[in-house]
Every structure is written in C-alpha cells, then in structure tokens.
Amino acid sequence: MKNTKQPNPRRQNGLFRGALMKRLIFAGISLLAIPLWGAETRDVNKVDHVLLITIDDLNDWIGCLTDRDAPADAGHLTGEGHPQASTPNMDRLAGRGVLFANAHCQAPICRPSRTSFMSGLRPTTSGIYANRPQHDAQGTLKPGREVPWMTRRFEQAGYDVFVAGKILHGSRNQPLGGTPCFRTGQGPYPPGKLNVPAEITPQGIWDIGAYPENEEDYTDLRIARWTADRIAKPFKAGDNPRFLALGFYNPHLPLFAPPKWFDAAPGKQEVLLHATAEGDMDDLSPIARRISSRVSFAQCARWALEEEDNLRTLTQAYLACTSAMDDAMGKVLDALEKSDMADNTWIVVFSDHGWHLGEKDHVAKQTRGPAQPVCPSSWCPPCG
C-alpha cells in the first residue's frame, strides 16, 4: 500500500552543514586532548574525560527527534522520527546537551563512515568508499599511517584509552590502541533462521527476532557493563584522564534483542510504517540511484518491501532493538553519574549513518542526497 508524503525540508536543506558537523566530530573531540594548562599548574581534579558512544545504523527514530504532533496518514508516518520509539536514555542526553537534528554522515555505509569520523579524513582523501577494500580508490592520505586515529591522538596526549564494541568496521579495533574489551561481533546467532526465510538468504546476519533468550548474552549489554566497570574505577590524583570509546551494534542487522524488548514494542499490526510515494527515488541524481540500488542483500530488501506484513516484522524489530540498545546505554550513563568522572566528562553520541525502513522505497542504507536519513548526534559537556 502506497501513501504519499510531503518532501522533508530538514533533509533537503543543510546536507553540507550536516556532513560538515560529522567532520567536526573528529576535530572537536581531538581538541579535548590538547592540554590548556601547563604541567606545573595542572589540576588533576578538573581534568576532562571523554565518553564516545557510536551506534550502528540508527536513524532518527528516537524520542527527542520525533514530531509527535504529526498526523499519521492511514496508519503511516508523515512526520519526523517515530512516535512509537522508546529511547529514554538518548532523550535524557539530548536534554542536558546539544542535539544536532540535521546531522549527516560522510558516506552512508559502515566502513567509510567509521574511517572518516575516527580519522578526520573524507572518503575523497582516504580513498575508502565502501565496506570492501576492492572498491577503494587511491587516497592521498592513509588513515592510521599518515594520519593517526582519534584514540591514538588521545594516547599521545596522556589519556588512558578503552575500546569496546564496534568502533571501526567489523570491530577490527586493534589499530586504535588502548585497552580492548573481550572479542565481540554481530550476534550472537540462533541455531537457525528465525523470521527471514533461508530461501531469501541463508546468511544469518539478515534475520530478525527475539534472541538471545538470556539477556546476559546480549552483546550490547555485555559491552555496556564492561565500559561501566572501567568508569566505576576510582579516579585518584595523578591518574591519567580517560577516553572511552563504546560502539553499540544494535540496531544493525541481525535485528536480535532479548524477548522482553519485543514484548515492549508495539505489536506488528499496531506498528506504524513509513509513508511512501510512487517514484520516490525520482528526485535523486542518476549516481545516487545507482549507489542505492547496489545495496547488499537486495533480495532481502525486496522481501521486506513487497509484503506489508514483512515490513511490519522488520519495523517492529528495529524499534525493539533500538530500545534494547538504549537501555544498555543507560547502564553506562548510570555508572558515570555515580563515578568520580561524573562532573568532568564530555559525552559524545552519534550514529555512523541512518537506515531506511520503507521510505524512498528503500530498505537498509547506502543512499545519498535528499534520501539520506538523519544520523542522530548529541554532545554533552561536563557537569562540573
């Protein structure tokens, strides 16, 4: 069922400003590593720590970016965000800091986006445009070689660096240095497919459903608790300041989360879908249409788009997984509020890129121009 929606002025305007903000993430955070005091006058009680949180594939479906007054057209969304999204922890961060409502990424896919914000280099400079190296161009500067990663800059400035979850693509975080957490990746996976039929794709990453049964096995919760433990460690005079980089996996595929989050999400028949329009890709340039058509697992996107019940299953799972990730984030924020770092920590939260769930007749990522989803971003200065 097709429903028309009006052009989104927030996404049609300011794409340059939004992309520029993404580049400034690297520059702004890196400036925190430059001491503004002499060594002989340094006040260890006022040193600033940094908590950097990245989220995989999160679009603007969070409470603080939702236009809750926008009417629904025949049960389909017409406004910003999603009125059924439940993200109390992202909302509380937005309430105490600066929320960027029109932030966009350098490249709408994991590897080039993450390379960009961790190095400060655009894809045109690094030559990294896609998830697979065979699609790379000849860049003029090599991230991690000619230009150090953000975490390395903080190490050089005297910070203790801790890294957990997905920061670089594929969780290949070894070049970032610091103290790593236990080995992580997408998943865990159930023994067999849950909701996306194997004949659509046998690959476990394109699946959705309530898993794992035991919440203690949920990866985002595990890395949140690891990070919370690092934060809770007492901070004494003479200790190095801390830089903690935490990368959540949800709501990236597979859209798995413990059962309680699916129970809390709206039912499949009650979930609101995004309104779409015939020819919704017509306002994109030929190159933008070509890029978006080459998304991985195109057959899975067709599976979701061709049957409304499938899109409902996908949308419900995205909302459930976003809430589960937000709850895990809350564990970290709670630990920070109780710690010695509470009054002296910058918190920076952002998504690597958005994700489509039917709008622009598209499922997944890899869109450019007006079709590119907003990537939520919040900056919270120290309280002290």
C-alpha positions in Angstrom: 0.0 0.0 0.0 1.4 3.3 -1.1 0.9 6.6 0.7 2.2 9.9 -0.3 4.3 12.0 1.9 5.5 15.6 1.6 9.1 16.4 0.9 11.2 16.7 4.1 12.7 20.2 4.2 15.0 19.3 7.1 16.6 16.6 4.9 16.5 18.6 1.6 18.4 21.5 3.2 21.6 21.7 5.1 23.2 18.4 3.8 26.5 20.2 3.6 26.2 21.6 7.1 25.2 18.2 8.5 28.1 16.5 6.7 30.4 19.2 8.0 29.2 18.6 11.5 30.3 14.9 11.1 33.8 16.0 10.1 33.9 18.4 13.1 33.2 15.4 15.4 36.8 14.3 14.9 38.3 17.8 15.2 36.2 18.8 18.2 36.9 15.7 20.2 40.5 15.8 19.3 40.9 19.3 20.6 39.9 18.0 24.0 43.2 16.1 24.0 45.2 19.3 23.8 46.2 20.4 27.3 45.1 24.0 28.0 47.3 24.2 31.1 51.0 23.9 32.0 52.2 20.7 33.5 53.2 22.5 36.7 49.7 24.0 37.2 47.6 21.1 36.1 44.6 20.5 38.4 44.0 16.7 38.4 40.6 17.2 39.9 39.4 19.2 36.9 40.8 17.1 34.0 38.2 16.3 31.4 37.4 12.7 30.4 35.7 11.7 27.2 33.0 9.1 26.7 32.4 8.5 22.9 29.4 6.3 22.0 28.8 5.2 18.4 25.6 3.5 17.3 25.3 1.3 14.3 22.6 2.0 11.7 20.5 4.3 13.9 18.2 6.7 12.0 16.1 9.5 13.6 13.7 7.0 15.2 14.4 8.3 18.7 12.1 10.2 21.1 13.9 13.5 21.1 13.8 13.7 17.2 10.2 12.7 16.9 7.4 15.0 15.8 4.7 13.6 18.0 2.1 16.0 16.8 2.4 15.0 13.1 -0.7 13.1 12.0 -0.5 9.6 10.6 -1.9 9.0 7.1 -3.9 5.8 7.1 -1.6 4.4 9.8 1.6 5.5 8.1 4.2 8.1 9.3 4.2 11.6 7.9 6.4 13.4 10.4 9.9 13.2 11.8 11.2 10.3 13.8 8.8 7.6 15.0 6.1 8.2 17.7 6.4 4.6 18.9 10.1 4.8 19.6 11.2 4.4 23.2 14.7 5.8 23.9 14.6 7.5 27.4 18.4 7.5 27.7 19.1 9.1 24.4 16.4 11.6 25.3 18.0 12.5 28.7 21.3 13.1 27.0 19.7 15.4 24.5 18.0 17.2 27.3 21.3 18.1 29.1 23.5 18.8 26.0 23.3 19.9 22.4 21.2 17.8 20.0 22.1 18.0 16.3 18.8 17.5 14.4 20.2 17.6 10.9 23.4 15.6 11.1 24.5 13.6 8.1 27.4 11.2 7.5 30.3 11.3 5.1 29.3 8.0 3.5 26.1 6.1 4.2 27.8 2.7 4.9 29.8 1.5 7.8 33.5 1.3 6.8 33.9 4.7 5.1 31.8 6.5 7.7 33.7 5.0 10.6 37.0 5.5 9.0 36.1 9.2 8.4 35.0 10.0 12.0 37.8 8.2 13.6 40.5 9.8 11.3 39.0 13.1 10.3 39.5 12.3 6.6 36.8 12.4 4.0 36.4 9.4 1.7 37.8 11.5 -1.2 41.0 11.9 0.9 41.3 8.4 2.3 40.0 6.6 -0.8 37.7 4.4 1.3 34.2 4.4 -0.2 32.7 1.0 0.7 32.8 -1.9 3.1 35.1 -4.0 0.9 38.7 -2.9 0.1 38.4 -3.9 -3.6 36.1 -0.8 -4.1 38.7 1.6 -2.6 40.2 4.4 -4.6 43.8 5.7 -4.4 43.6 8.1 -1.4 46.1 10.9 -0.8 46.3 10.1 3.0 46.2 6.7 4.7 44.2 6.6 8.0 46.3 5.2 10.8 49.5 5.7 8.8 50.0 9.3 7.7 47.1 10.4 9.9 46.6 8.8 13.4 43.3 7.5 14.7 41.5 9.7 17.2 42.2 7.2 20.0 45.9 7.4 19.2 45.8 11.2 19.5 44.4 10.9 23.0 47.0 8.3 24.0 49.7 10.7 22.8 48.1 13.4 25.0 48.4 11.2 28.1 45.0 9.6 28.2 44.2 6.0 29.2 42.1 4.7 26.2 39.5 1.9 26.5 37.8 0.5 23.4 34.7 -1.8 23.4 32.3 -3.0 20.6 32.1 -1.8 17.1 34.3 1.3 16.5 36.0 0.5 13.2 34.2 -1.6 10.7 34.0 -5.3 11.5 35.1 -4.5 15.1 38.7 -4.5 13.8 39.7 -2.2 16.6 43.3 -3.3 17.1 44.8 -0.3 15.2 43.0 2.1 17.7 45.3 1.0 20.6 44.2 1.3 24.2 42.8 -1.4 26.3 40.3 -3.5 24.4 37.3 -5.4 25.8 36.6 -9.0 25.1 36.2 -10.1 21.5 32.8 -9.0 20.0 30.9 -9.0 16.8 27.4 -9.0 15.3 25.2 -11.6 17.1 25.1 -13.9 18.9 23.2 -16.0 16.4 20.5 -18.7 17.0 21.0 -22.2 15.6 18.7 -21.5 12.6 16.9 -18.6 10.9 14.0 -17.0 12.9 11.9 -14.8 10.6 13.7 -14.2 7.3 13.4 -17.4 5.3 16.6 -19.2 4.3 15.4 -19.2 0.7 15.5 -15.4 0.7 19.1 -15.6 2.1 20.8 -18.3 4.1 23.0 -15.6 5.7 22.3 -15.3 9.4 23.0 -11.6 9.5 19.8 -10.8 7.6 17.4 -12.1 10.2 15.1 -10.6 12.9 13.5 -11.8 16.1 13.7 -12.3 19.9 17.1 -13.6 20.7 19.1 -14.4 22.8 16.7 -15.8 25.4 19.2 -15.0 28.2 19.6 -11.2 28.5 23.1 -11.7 29.9 24.2 -13.0 26.4 23.1 -9.8 24.7 26.2 -8.2 23.2 25.3 -4.6 23.7 24.5 -5.2 27.3 27.8 -7.0 27.8 30.0 -4.2 26.3 28.0 -1.6 28.2 28.8 -3.4 31.5 32.4 -3.7 30.6 32.6 0.0 29.9 30.6 0.8 33.1 33.2 -1.2 35.1 36.0 0.9 33.6 34.1 4.1 34.5 33.4 2.9 38.1 37.1 2.5 38.8 38.1 5.2 41.4 39.9 8.2 39.8 42.8 9.3 42.0 45.1 12.3 41.9 47.9 11.6 39.4 45.8 9.2 37.3 45.7 9.7 33.6 42.4 11.1 32.2 40.2 8.5 30.4 38.9 8.2 26.9 36.3 5.5 26.5 35.1 4.5 23.0 32.0 2.3 23.1 30.4 1.1 19.9 26.9 -0.4 20.1 25.8 -3.0 17.5 22.0 -2.6 17.5 20.0 -1.6 15.6 22.3 -3.0 12.9 21.3 -6.4 11.5 20.7 -9.0 12.7 17.8 -7.3 14.5 18.1 -9.6 17.5 17.3 -8.4 21.1 16.1 -10.3 24.2 12.4 -11.2 24.2 11.4 -8.5 26.7 12.1 -5.8 24.2 9.9 -7.4 21.6 7.2 -7.7 24.2 7.6 -4.0 25.0 7.5 -2.9 21.3 4.2 -2.3 19.5 2.6 -5.4 18.0 3.1 -6.0 14.3 -0.4 -4.9 13.4 -0.1 -1.8 15.6 3.3 -0.6 14.4 3.3 2.5 12.3 5.1 2.1 8.9 6.7 4.9 7.0 4.6 6.6 4.3 6.0 6.2 0.8 5.2 7.6 -2.7 5.3 6.3 -6.2 8.5 7.3 -7.9 10.0 8.4 -4.6 13.6 8.0 -5.9 13.0 10.3 -8.9 14.4 13.3 -7.1 17.8 11.6 -6.8 20.6 12.0 -9.2 21.5 9.0 -11.5 24.6 8.2 -9.5 22.7 8.4 -6.2 20.0 6.0 -7.6 22.8 3.6 -8.9 24.6 3.6 -5.5 21.3 2.9 -3.6 20.4 0.1 -6.0 23.6 -1.8 -5.2 22.9 -2.3 -1.5 23.9 -5.7 -0.1 21.2 -8.3 0.2 18.9 -6.6 -2.3 16.7 -9.7 -2.3 16.1 -9.2 1.4 15.1 -5.6 0.8 12.6 -6.8 -1.8 11.3 -9.4 0.7 10.6 -6.6 3.2 9.0 -4.1 0.6 6.8 -6.5 -1.4 4.7 -7.7 1.6 3.5 -5.3 4.2 3.5 -8.0 6.9 7.2 -8.5 6.3 7.8 -4.7 6.6 5.8 -4.7 9.8 8.0 -7.5 11.2 11.1 -5.6 10.3 9.9 -2.3 11.7 8.8 -3.8 15.0 12.2 -5.5 15.3 14.0 -2.2 14.6 12.1 -0.4 17.3 12.7 -3.3 19.8 16.4 -3.4 19.1 16.8 0.4 19.3 15.1 0.3 22.8 17.4 -2.6 23.9 20.5 -0.6 22.8 19.2 2.5 24.6 18.7 0.5 27.8 22.3 -0.8 27.6 23.4 2.8 27.1 21.5 3.7 30.2 23.7 1.3 32.2 26.8 3.3 31.1 25.2 6.7 31.9 24.1 5.5 35.3 27.6 4.3 36.1 29.0 7.6 35.0 26.7 9.6 37.2 27.8 7.6 40.3 31.5 7.7 39.5 34.4 10.0 40.2 34.2 11.0 36.5 30.6 12.4 36.8 31.4 16.1 36.8 34.3 16.0 34.4 33.3 14.0 31.3 32.3 15.0 27.8 29.8 12.6 26.3 29.5 12.4 22.5 26.9 10.1 21.0 26.2 9.7 17.3 25.2 7.1 14.6 27.5 6.1 11.8 24.7 6.5 9.3 20.9 6.0 9.1 18.8 3.2 7.9 15.7 3.1 5.7 12.6 1.1 6.6 10.4 1.7 3.5 10.8 5.5 2.9 12.1 6.3 -0.6 11.0 2.7 -1.5 14.2 1.6 0.2 15.3 -0.8 3.0 18.7 -0.6 4.6 21.4 2.1 4.0 23.6 3.4 1.1 21.5 6.3 -0.1 22.7 9.8 -1.0 21.2 13.3 -1.3 17.7 14.0 0.0 17.1 10.3 0.6 19.9 10.0 3.2 18.5 9.5 6.7 19.4 11.8 9.5 22.1 10.4 11.9 21.3 11.4 15.5 24.1 13.2 17.4 24.3 14.6 20.9 27.2 16.4 22.7 27.1 16.8 26.5 29.7 19.0 28.2 30.9 18.2 31.7 28.5 19.0 34.5 31.2 20.4 36.8 
